[in-house]
Amino acid sequence: MKRIILVTGPPGVGKTSVLRRSINELKTRKYEIGGVICRDVREGGVRVGFEIMDISTGTRGWLAHKNQTTGPKVGKYHVNLTDLDVIGAGSILDATKNADIIAIDEIGPMELLSTSFSDALLKAVESNKPLLGTIHYRLETPLIKSIKTRLDTEIVKVTYENRENLHNQIANQITEFLT
C-alpha cells in the first residue's frame, strides 16, 4: 500500500480538481486534511497569478503574480517567497503535526524556489502520514527524483478519460492505508 500519492498530468487536465474532490471525499469520511492548495487567479479571463490557501485555516496569500515586482521570476510571474514560506510551508508543517492526511497542491518549480517549502515537503514525505499531492508534469529536480523513486510513492497520471472518478480511487486507497 503506497502512502504517498502524487497526481500528475499535462497542464489543464484536472490535477487540482482531482485533488480537491479527493479531499472533499476524505472529509466526508471524517478525516482531517491539512496542507496547501493553489489556484490560478484570472481577471477578465486572463491569468494574473496564483493564490495559495492553507486548507485548515483558510488563510490565503499569493504564490505569484504578474504585477509583483520582487521575488524570483518564473515566466511572467514573480514568486512571493514570504507568503510561500509562511502560508505554504507553514500549512504543510502544521499538517504533519495535526492532520490525518497531508495535501500539497502543487509541487512545482515556483514552490521549490522556497527553501522553507522544500524543507516542509521533505518533512511531510518523511512523516508516517498519507501525503496526497499534485506534481508538475515534467519536474525533475534531485528532491523530486528522490520522492518519486521511494518505495512508498505512487505516481498517478490524470487523463481526460479517468479524471471524473479518480478521486474515489485515491480516497479509497488513502482510507485503506489509514485503517
RAVENNOR-V784678 format. One record per helix or strand of 3 or more residues. SS is the DSSP state (h for helix, s for strand). FROM is the first residue (numbers start at 1). LEN is the number of residues. If there is no record, write none. Layout:
ss=SS from=FROM len=LEN
ss=SS from=FROM len=LEN
This chain:
ss=s from=4 len=5
ss=h from=15 len=14
ss=s from=33 len=11
ss=s from=46 len=9
ss=s from=60 len=6
ss=s from=77 len=3
ss=h from=81 len=18
ss=s from=101 len=7
ss=h from=111 len=3
ss=h from=115 len=12
ss=s from=130 len=6
ss=h from=142 len=7
ss=s from=153 len=5
ss=h from=166 len=13
